C-alpha cells in the first residue's frame, strides 16, 4: 500500500506486457480501490487530461471482490510533496530552491486548468500529500473531484457543500469561509495553495502538535511575519542554508500572504498565481518547463 486518501487506498501494482504497448514490457502503476461514495466521480475524471494532473490509465470493477471499483493511475516515482518535504530523508536531502519553484508552478498550473473548465472543478482537499511527483519532480495533482459541483450554482463556480470533517490537520488547509458557512468556491483552492506555499517556504507542516500550542497552526503563527523583510531569514526553511535568492523568497512570501487573505475576493485567481510564479521563476533564470 502506498497511501490512503479521500477516495480510498492506493497500492503499487504492475501491468504486464499483455495489456500495455510499451515495447512489449510491463509498467509500474498505482491502483486505487475506490470508496463507493465517490464512484460517481470516475466518469468525468477519466475525461480530463493535463500535464499537471495525475493520469488515469483505466478502471476495472472486480466481480469477485464485492464489485469494488479499481482505478489504475500512472505511477509517480518521487511520491508526494509531503514525503519530500517532511519524510525521513528530507533533513539530509532537502528540496533545492529551484525544484521547489518547479513543483509549485506545476501544481498551480493544474489548479488553474481545473478552475478554467466550463464546470469548474474544486479540489476541496488540495494539500501537500495530494501533489505527486514524477521522476523529474514534475508535479501532478491527485484526488480532485466533480462530486460537489452538481448544482444550479455551478455556472458561477460557487457550490453549497457539506463540511466533511473537523480534524485540525484537515482544517489547517481549508479556507475560513468554508469552515464558517460550508459553502465552497474556487477561491477556497487558492487559500489551500497558499498553505502549501507556506509549507514549501518554511519547511514546516501546516499543523504539528510537536510545536508549542500557539505555533501548531502554521498559518496563524507565521502569517503576520510574511510581509516583513527583516524576519524573512527566520521564516524560510533553515535546511536551505541560505541557498535561495532573497528577493524571490520575499515575493513567494508575499504571494502566500495574498493567497491567504481572509476574504475570498481579495485572493488572486489561480491564473494570476501561475503568472506570478512564472515571473519569479524567470527572474531566477530557471527554465519554465512543460
Secondary structure by P-SEA (a helix, b strand, c coil): cccccccbbbbbbbbcccccccccbbbbbbbbbcccccccaaaaaaaccccccccccbbbbbccccbbbbbbccccccccccccccccccccccccaaaaaaaaaaaaaaaaaaaacccccccccccccccccccccbbbbccccccccccccccccbbbbccccccaaaaacccccccccccccaaaaaaaaaaaaaaaaccccccccccccccccccccccccccccccccccccccccccccaaaaaaaaaaaaaaacccccccccaaaaaaaaaaaaaaacccccc
